[in-house]
């Protein structure tokens, strides 16, 4: 996303990303025998998902990348499991266990300390970028919970294919009205970045996570959220020289531990507790 912004406006870049991804998602849905249309009575969710899951959050993400490093952005987005758990407890009545509450507190406090530390280093623009990424996480967390409640039986490719196309068309219209797009000014690296985001990050990411969910437990699958900031920080350091402060690097340890605890199954702690009881 950071590279795409070198010469392409954020809304147009997001629209183009989804415009490239949509045909492949539609082909994959047909290949796997998954319907394109949502079930009758829930087709309004195509528009809701297009706007609330694709258009607004991804635009906020790429907009925020103008002000903060991709490494810091990935740290904020790695807290998605924490946000989903918090929203689920509010709207779905999810009861959190003690270790999940502890992990939630540790993750939130660690993230706040990292953001506070980086804002002191990077200045007021970091606040704009952080707010944009935080809103994107909030939108995604809310949509995950609402879809689980109202569209839980809709298959993954169905959920993504048409909404992705609708989102791209809506974003092209918004970009036309609010952005100055000069195609002649697009650079090779920005175009390549958008193509990567559309064909690999969007399509490949969806298919990979779908497959991961088939061959692993939800807890194992969620560990990928812990890898995001590590990979992004390394790539950001190589490509643009952006580095987090030493204090923020240290605070990443409790942050990732907190995220991991929120996703850890309760039986893991019961097993340890029982083992200690038997030994004593």
C-alpha positions as CSV (number, residue, x, y, z in Angstrom):
1,X,0.0,0.0,0.0
2,X,2.8,2.4,0.9
3,X,4.5,1.8,-2.5
4,X,1.2,2.2,-4.4
5,X,0.8,5.7,-3.0
6,X,4.0,6.9,-4.6
7,X,2.0,8.0,-7.7
8,X,-1.6,6.8,-7.3
9,X,-4.2,8.5,-5.2
10,X,-5.5,6.3,-2.3
11,X,-9.2,5.9,-3.4
12,X,-8.3,5.2,-7.0
13,X,-5.6,2.7,-6.0
14,X,-8.1,0.8,-3.8
15,X,-10.7,0.8,-6.6
16,X,-8.2,-0.5,-9.1
17,X,-7.0,-3.2,-6.6
18,X,-10.5,-4.6,-6.2
19,X,-11.3,-4.2,-9.9
20,X,-8.4,-6.6,-10.6
21,X,-9.3,-9.0,-7.8
22,X,-13.0,-9.3,-8.6
23,X,-12.9,-11.3,-11.9
24,X,-10.5,-13.8,-10.4
25,X,-12.7,-14.2,-7.3
26,X,-15.7,-14.7,-9.5
27,X,-13.9,-17.4,-11.5
28,X,-12.8,-19.1,-8.3
29,X,-16.3,-19.1,-6.9
30,X,-17.6,-20.7,-10.1
31,X,-14.7,-23.2,-10.1
32,X,-15.4,-24.3,-6.5
33,X,-19.2,-24.4,-7.1
34,X,-19.9,-21.5,-4.7
35,X,-22.8,-19.2,-5.7
36,X,-22.1,-15.6,-6.7
37,X,-25.4,-14.3,-5.2
38,X,-26.2,-14.2,-1.5
39,X,-29.3,-16.2,-0.5
40,X,-32.7,-14.6,-1.0
41,X,-33.6,-12.2,1.8
42,X,-30.0,-11.4,2.5
43,X,-28.9,-9.8,-0.8
44,X,-28.8,-6.4,0.7
45,X,-25.6,-7.7,2.4
46,X,-23.8,-7.5,-0.9
47,X,-24.0,-3.8,-0.7
48,X,-23.3,-3.7,3.1
49,X,-20.2,-5.9,2.7
50,X,-19.0,-3.9,-0.3
51,X,-19.1,-0.7,1.6
52,X,-18.4,-1.7,5.2
53,X,-15.9,-4.5,4.6
54,X,-14.2,-3.5,1.4
55,X,-14.6,0.2,0.4
56,X,-14.4,2.1,3.6
57,X,-11.8,0.0,5.7
58,X,-9.4,-0.6,2.8
59,X,-9.5,3.1,1.8
60,X,-8.8,4.1,5.4
61,X,-5.9,1.7,5.5
62,X,-4.2,3.0,2.4
63,X,-5.0,6.6,3.4
64,X,-3.4,6.1,6.8
65,X,-0.3,4.7,5.1
66,X,0.4,8.3,3.9
67,X,1.2,9.3,7.5
68,X,2.6,6.3,9.2
69,X,5.1,3.5,8.3
70,X,3.8,0.2,7.0
71,X,5.4,-1.5,10.0
72,X,3.4,0.5,12.5
73,X,0.3,0.1,10.4
74,X,0.7,-3.7,10.5
75,X,1.1,-3.6,14.3
76,X,-2.2,-1.8,14.6
77,X,-3.9,-4.2,12.2
78,X,-2.4,-7.2,14.0
79,X,-4.8,-6.4,16.8
80,X,-7.8,-7.5,14.7
81,X,-8.3,-10.6,16.8
82,X,-8.5,-8.4,19.9
83,X,-11.0,-6.1,18.3
84,X,-13.1,-9.0,17.1
85,X,-13.2,-10.5,20.5
86,X,-14.1,-7.1,22.1
87,X,-16.9,-6.5,19.6
88,X,-18.2,-10.1,20.0
89,X,-18.4,-9.7,23.7
90,X,-20.5,-6.5,23.2
91,X,-22.8,-7.6,20.4
92,X,-22.9,-11.4,20.6
93,X,-22.7,-11.9,24.3
94,X,-19.4,-13.7,24.1
95,X,-18.1,-14.5,27.6
96,X,-14.3,-14.0,27.9
97,X,-12.3,-16.3,30.0
98,X,-9.7,-15.0,32.5
99,X,-6.7,-15.6,30.2
100,X,-8.6,-13.8,27.3
101,X,-9.3,-10.8,29.5
102,X,-5.7,-10.7,30.6
103,X,-4.5,-10.9,27.0
104,X,-6.9,-8.2,26.0
105,X,-5.6,-5.8,28.6
106,X,-2.0,-6.6,27.9
107,X,-2.5,-6.1,24.1
108,X,-4.4,-2.9,24.4
109,X,-1.9,-1.4,26.9
110,X,1.1,-2.4,24.9
111,X,-0.5,-1.0,21.7
112,X,-1.3,2.3,23.4
113,X,2.3,2.6,24.7
114,X,3.7,1.8,21.2
115,X,1.5,4.4,19.5
116,X,2.3,7.0,22.1
117,X,6.0,6.3,21.8
118,X,5.9,6.5,18.0
119,X,3.8,9.7,17.9
120,X,6.4,11.4,20.1
121,X,9.0,10.4,17.6
122,X,7.0,11.0,14.4
123,X,4.9,14.0,15.2
124,X,1.3,14.9,14.8
125,X,0.8,13.3,11.4
126,X,1.0,9.9,13.2
127,X,-2.3,10.7,14.9
128,X,-4.1,11.0,11.5
129,X,-2.6,7.7,10.3
130,X,-3.3,5.9,13.5
131,X,-6.9,7.1,13.6
132,X,-7.4,5.9,10.0
133,X,-6.0,2.4,10.7
134,X,-7.9,2.2,14.0
135,X,-11.2,3.0,12.2
136,X,-10.4,0.4,9.6
137,X,-9.8,-2.2,12.3
138,X,-13.1,-1.2,14.0
139,X,-15.0,-1.5,10.7
140,X,-13.6,-4.9,10.0
141,X,-14.2,-6.2,13.5
142,X,-17.8,-5.1,13.4
143,X,-18.3,-6.7,10.0
144,X,-16.8,-10.0,11.1
145,X,-19.2,-10.1,14.0
146,X,-22.3,-9.0,12.0
147,X,-21.5,-11.5,9.2
148,X,-21.0,-14.3,11.8
149,X,-24.4,-13.5,13.2
150,X,-26.5,-12.9,10.0
151,X,-24.5,-14.5,7.2
152,X,-22.5,-17.3,8.9
153,X,-23.7,-19.9,6.3
154,X,-22.5,-17.9,3.3
155,X,-19.3,-19.4,1.8
156,X,-16.0,-17.5,1.7
157,X,-15.8,-16.9,-2.1
158,X,-19.5,-15.9,-2.3
159,X,-18.9,-13.4,0.5
160,X,-16.0,-11.8,-1.3
161,X,-16.6,-12.0,-5.1
162,X,-19.5,-9.7,-5.9
163,X,-19.0,-7.3,-3.0
164,X,-15.4,-6.8,-4.2
165,X,-16.7,-5.9,-7.7
166,X,-19.4,-3.5,-6.3
167,X,-16.8,-1.9,-4.0
168,X,-14.4,-1.2,-6.9
169,X,-17.2,0.5,-9.0
170,X,-18.3,2.6,-6.0
171,X,-14.7,3.7,-5.3
172,X,-14.1,4.6,-8.9
173,X,-17.1,6.9,-8.7
174,X,-15.9,8.5,-5.5
175,X,-12.4,8.9,-6.9
176,X,-13.7,10.5,-10.0
177,X,-15.6,13.1,-7.8
178,X,-12.9,13.7,-5.2
179,X,-9.5,12.9,-6.5
180,X,-7.3,14.2,-9.3
181,X,-6.1,11.1,-11.1
182,X,-3.3,11.6,-13.7
183,X,-2.7,8.2,-15.3
184,X,0.3,9.5,-17.2
185,X,2.0,10.2,-13.8
186,X,1.7,6.6,-12.6
187,X,5.1,5.0,-11.9
188,X,6.0,1.4,-12.5
189,X,6.5,0.6,-8.9
190,X,3.1,2.0,-7.9
191,X,1.3,0.1,-10.7
192,X,3.1,-3.1,-9.8
193,X,2.1,-2.6,-6.1
194,X,-1.6,-2.2,-7.0
195,X,-1.4,-5.3,-9.2
196,X,0.2,-7.2,-6.3
197,X,-2.5,-6.0,-3.9
198,X,-5.2,-7.1,-6.3
199,X,-4.0,-10.4,-7.5
200,X,-1.9,-11.7,-4.6
201,X,-2.9,-9.9,-1.4
202,X,-6.6,-9.9,-2.1
203,X,-7.2,-13.1,-4.1
204,X,-4.2,-15.1,-2.8
205,X,-4.8,-14.0,0.7
206,X,-8.4,-15.0,0.7
207,X,-7.8,-18.4,-0.9
208,X,-4.8,-19.1,1.4
209,X,-6.7,-18.2,4.6
210,X,-9.7,-20.2,3.4
211,X,-7.4,-23.2,2.9
212,X,-5.7,-22.6,6.2
213,X,-9.1,-22.7,8.0
214,X,-9.8,-26.1,6.4
215,X,-6.5,-27.7,7.6
216,X,-6.0,-26.1,11.0
217,X,-7.9,-24.9,14.1
218,X,-9.1,-21.3,14.4
219,X,-6.4,-20.8,17.0
220,X,-3.7,-22.0,14.7
221,X,-5.0,-19.9,11.8
222,X,-5.1,-16.8,13.9
223,X,-1.4,-17.0,14.6
224,X,-0.9,-15.5,11.1
225,X,-1.9,-12.1,12.6
226,X,1.2,-12.3,14.8
227,X,3.4,-12.7,11.7
228,X,2.1,-9.6,9.9
229,X,4.0,-6.9,11.9
230,X,7.2,-8.9,11.8
231,X,7.2,-9.4,8.0
232,X,6.1,-5.8,7.4
233,X,8.7,-4.3,9.7
234,X,11.5,-6.2,7.9
235,X,10.3,-5.3,4.5
236,X,9.7,-1.6,5.5
237,X,13.3,-1.4,6.9
238,X,14.7,-2.9,3.6
239,X,12.6,-0.8,1.2
240,X,12.3,2.6,2.9
241,X,14.5,2.5,5.9
242,X,11.6,3.1,8.3
243,X,12.4,1.7,11.7
244,X,10.5,1.6,15.0
245,X,12.2,3.0,18.0
246,X,13.9,0.6,20.4
247,X,11.3,1.0,23.0
248,X,8.5,0.1,20.5
249,X,10.4,-3.1,19.5
250,X,10.6,-4.1,23.1
251,X,6.9,-3.4,23.6
252,X,6.0,-5.7,20.7
253,X,6.8,-8.8,22.9
254,X,3.9,-8.2,25.4
255,X,1.7,-7.0,22.5
256,X,2.0,-10.2,20.5
257,X,1.8,-12.3,23.7
258,X,-1.5,-10.5,24.6
259,X,-2.9,-11.2,21.1
260,X,-1.9,-14.8,21.3
261,X,-3.6,-15.2,24.7
262,X,-6.9,-13.8,23.4
263,X,-7.0,-16.6,20.8
264,X,-5.7,-19.4,23.0
265,X,-8.3,-22.1,23.7
266,X,-9.4,-22.4,27.4
267,X,-8.6,-26.2,27.3
268,X,-4.9,-25.4,26.9
269,X,-4.9,-23.7,30.3
270,X,-7.1,-26.4,31.9
271,X,-4.7,-29.1,30.7
272,X,-1.8,-27.3,32.3
273,X,-3.8,-26.7,35.5
274,X,-4.7,-30.4,35.7
275,X,-1.1,-31.5,35.0
276,X,0.1,-29.3,38.0
277,X,-2.6,-30.8,40.2
278,X,-1.6,-34.4,39.3
279,X,2.1,-33.7,40.0
280,X,1.4,-32.1,43.4
